[in-house]
Amino acid sequence: MLAAMAQRESLIQQAARGVAGLGISQEDNRSLAEYEKEADAWHARLVRAALKGLPARYVRAGHGLITVEVRNPGGRFLPDVQIELVFDFEAYKGLEHAPQWVEYPTRPRKFGEPRPLEAYRTWLPPASYGMPLMPALEGFHRRTWIEDGSVVVKWDVGNLRQHARDVSDQVYILLSARPLDGVLHGMWKATVRDLDGVLTGTVDVPVAEHPIDIASALDFTPTAESDD
């Protein structure tokens, strides 16, 4: 089935190259006023998409990502470990899932540029095969979450063996201001089943001195590596 799909797509690409080689296109019959109206509408859609999609481009470009690492340096098996991390800073928003990616609208053709015809797609018979069913993702369990969008990060580590280490799922930190000392201060506590008391400590996350260039975030396009 997958081979048939690949073969069909190959035929489509070959036909597209053939049509392009023949130079088959339709003359641009838009007036200048119509082109200006089309460009204005595209610009408005682009602005809306950029504003809505900035958080996703920000985190996908590698900004605002936080992971927590825990280690068991001792020789005792630690069952059912839970970590809670609290940041004491008001100008902060936490997200446990990456913001939704928003694609930018397609730029209109330049004024006077011919519109290529795509009638070649009708040369191929309709596909008779169905789309393959993707296997369900079983066994996935997110262990790290943000409590109600607040400054509390909770992590259900589970069992931690002797001298083992574990890393949390990614969470996302969005700051609307920089702390005065340039550091995001947090406190953590860990509880362990069958162990009396609570383990506590502090964590400091340095914040860049200057805000990122918004234009660079808006221009970010995910690559194969960033889509992992």
N, C-alpha and C positions, 0 to 999 in steps of 0.2 A: 504493500500500500504506500509506504513512504517512498519507495523507488518510483512508483507511478506519479506521485505528487512532484518529485524532483524532476522527472522527465517532462511533465507538463510545464513546469516553470521554466525549464531549459528551452522548450519550444516557444514559449511566450517571449523570452529574452532574445532568441534568434529572430523571431518575427519583428520585434521592436528594432533591432539593429538593421534589419532589412528595410523597414519603412524609413528609418532615419537616413539610410544610404540613398534611398530614392528621393529624399527631400520632399516627401508628401506632407503638406501643411495647409492650413487655412489662413487666408489673409486676415489681418487684424482690422475689423470693421468698427472698432470702438471710436467714438468721438473723444476729443480731449476732455470735454466735460464729464463724459462717462468714465474715462480713466481716472480723473481726479476724484470722482465720487467713490470709485472702487478703492483707490489708494487711501482715502480718508477713512473708509469703513475698515480697511485692513489695519490702519494705524490705531484705531480705537480698540479693535480686538486685540492687537498686540499689547497695548498698554494694560488692558484688563488681565491678559494672560501673564504678563510679566509680574504684575503686583500679586496675583494669586499664586504664581508658581515660584516666587523668590525663595520662600523657606525650603522648598524641595531642592532647588539648585544650590542653596547655601550648604545644606548638609551633604548633598551628593558630591560637592566639591571638596569634602573632607573637613568642613568646619563644624564645630559644636558637637562632635562625637565624644561620648564618654563611655568607658568600660571600667569595670572594677575587677581587680585581681585579688584573690585571697590565697594564702599559703598556710599549710600546717607544718611548722618547723619541728614539731615534737614527734615522739614515738607512740602517740596514742591515737587510736582511730576515733574520729569525731563524727557522730551520726546526726543527721537532720540539722545541718547548719543553716541559719538564716541571718542575712545581713540587712541592716537598715542604714542608709546614708542620708543625712539631712544637711542641706545647704542653708546658711543663714544670710540670705540676700533676697530683697524684695523684687528687684528688677530682673526677674528670672522666670522662664517658663520651661517646663520639662515635658518631653514627648517620648513615649516608648516605641512608637512606630514612626518611620520616616514620613514626612509630609507628602501628600499626593503630587506626583509629577504632572506638570501641565505643559503640553506641547504648544509651541508658538504657531500661529496661523501662517499659512503659506503666502509668501510675498506675491503680489499680483505681477503678471507679465509686464515687461517694459512696454511703454506706449509704442505702437508700431511693430512690435515683435510678433511674427506669425505664430498661430497656435497649432502645434503638431496634432495630427489626427491619430486616434487610437483605435481605428476600425479594425486593425489587425487582430484584436482580441476576439473578434467575431469569427475569425477564420478557424478557430479551434473548437472542436466539439465540447459540449459541457462535460464537466467531470462526472463520472458515474460512481465514483467511490466516495465514501463518507469520511469525515474527519476522524482520525484515530482518537480514542478516548485516553486521556492522560490518567495515569495511575494516581489515586488519592494519596496525599501526604499523610502517612500514618505515623504515629509516635512522636510528632513534633509537639513540644511543650515549652512555651516561653517561661523562663525562670526569673526574668527581671522585668520589673514594671514600675511605672510612675504612679504614685498615689494621687488620683484625682487631679492630675495636671499640676500638682504642687511641687514643693522643693524636696519631696521625700522619694528616694529611690530605694525600692525593696528588691531583694535578691534571695530567692530560695535556692541555696547552693546544693543542699542535699548532703550526702555522705562525703566526707573528706578523709582520705586515707593518710597514713603517716607519710610525712615529707612530700605530700602532693600539693599541686596548685590547680586553681581553676579560674576561669575568666568569665565574667558575666556577659549577657547579651548587650548589644549596643543600645544606649539611650541617647537622647538628643537634648542639648542644653542651648537655649536661645536667650541671649542677654540683650536688654534694651539700654543698658548702661554698663560702664566699667567700674568695678569696686575701686574705692579711693586708693587702696594700696596695691591694686593690680592683681589681687589674688582672690579667687573664689574659695572661701573657707567652708569646710564641712566637718561634721562629726559623724562617726560611725559607731554602731554597736552590733555585736554578734551574739546570738544565743545558740546554744548547743543542747540538744536533748541529753538528758542524764548527766548534765554538768551544771553544778551550782554556780550561781552568779552570772554576770553579763560582762563580756569583753567589750571594751570601748577604746576609742582612739580618735585622732583627727586626720584630716586629709586636706591638702592645699592644691588647688588647680590654678596655675598661672593663666592670666588672661592677656592677650596681645595688647600692646600699648596703643596701637592704632587700629581703628575699625577696618574691616576688609573693604576692598574696592567693590562697590555694588555693581559696577559695570562688568567686572570680571565674573561675578557670580551670575549675573543675568546672561552672560555669553556662554556659560558653561554648558557643554553638551556631553552627556555620559558616554564613556568609551566601554569597550568590552570588559576592561578590568573593573571599572567603577560600577558596572551592573551586577557584579558577583554578589 
